[in-house]
Amino acid sequence: MKHCVAIRHVAFEDLGFFADVLAARAFTVEYVEAGWDDLAALDPLGADLMVILGGPIGVYDVAEYPFLADEIRLIERRLAASLPLVGICLGAQLMARALGARVYPNPNGKEIGWGPLALTEAGTASCLAPLDGVPVLHWHGDTFDLPEGAELLASTAVARQQAFRVGRHGLGLQFHLEVTAHGLERWYIGHAAEIGATAGLDVATLRAASARHGPAIEAAGRRALESWLDAF
């Protein structure tokens, strides 16, 4: 069987339906808990696939969260070895930083809620093609510059860098492709303070949009992930 290591920053931001896709392809999944497990001891080359999940901290918060330095080094080594790696939200930002790009608070403000992507020409020809016109979940306040040598796949008006790829082995997704409407119920609890502090945002609106868009993004997201995995 193949083995996937998923680095998780908060318990409720997990692999979502990605776990089902991986199980169907005979992957075992091991969660490594950032801030608790020793990331410096984790072998960056020891898994068939690595996924870096999201979380409510910034890449630049290394003084408060020293494990981020170990995580960036881990990503650097895996990308340098051209081994399969997916970064989601914070994970994509960590990938960008590991590749030498700047990560910073988005001057356009937070992007939280459901909305479609604008795929680039490269994005339309990539594994993300099934997402064309399909609203995805955005939940971030930071953004990043496109790493040197990376190819931009998708943008929005709020955040230009929404998806990028490095070769065929590295895929960074600023948005959340992995979520399900049911799984987001845990997010509404875990992110209650942020929701309450963000003007124009409330749980009822998020829940209704998730019920409306969740099935479509899950179907399109499965096709996107399967297409990316087919390359290996």
DARASUL-V326497 format. One record per backbone hydrogen bond with DSSP energy under -1.0 kcal/mol. NH is the residue of the N-H (numbers start at 1). CO is the residue of the C=O. Records with the same first field share a line. If there is no record, write none. Layout:
BEGIN
NH = CO / CO
END
This chain:
BEGIN
2 = 26
4 = 28
5 = 49
6 = 30
7 = 51
8 = 32
13 = 10
14 = 12
17 = 178
18 = 15
19 = 16
21 = 17
22 = 18
23 = 19
24 = 20
26 = 23
27 = 22
28 = 2
30 = 4
32 = 6
34 = 8
36 = 33
37 = 33
39 = 37
42 = 39
46 = 43
48 = 3
49 = 3
50 = 84
51 = 5
52 = 86
53 = 7
61 = 58
65 = 61
68 = 65
69 = 66
71 = 67
72 = 68
73 = 69
74 = 70
75 = 71
76 = 72
77 = 73
78 = 74
79 = 75
80 = 76
81 = 77
82 = 79
83 = 78
85 = 169
86 = 50
87 = 171
88 = 52
89 = 173
91 = 88
93 = 89
94 = 90
95 = 91
96 = 92
97 = 93
98 = 94
99 = 95
100 = 97
101 = 96
104 = 143
106 = 141
109 = 106
111 = 140
113 = 138
115 = 136
118 = 155
120 = 153
124 = 120
125 = 121
126 = 123
129 = 126
131 = 128
132 = 129
134 = 131
136 = 115
138 = 113
140 = 111
143 = 104
145 = 102
150 = 147
151 = 165
153 = 163
154 = 163
155 = 118
156 = 159
162 = 154 / 160
163 = 154
164 = 172
165 = 151
166 = 170
170 = 166
171 = 85
172 = 164
173 = 87
174 = 162
176 = 137
184 = 180
185 = 182
186 = 183
188 = 184
190 = 186
191 = 187
192 = 189
195 = 191
196 = 192
197 = 193
198 = 195
201 = 198
206 = 202
207 = 203
208 = 204
209 = 205
210 = 206
211 = 207
212 = 208
213 = 209
214 = 210
217 = 213
218 = 214
219 = 215
220 = 216
221 = 217
222 = 218
223 = 219
224 = 220
225 = 221
226 = 222
227 = 223
228 = 224
229 = 225
230 = 226
231 = 228
232 = 229
END
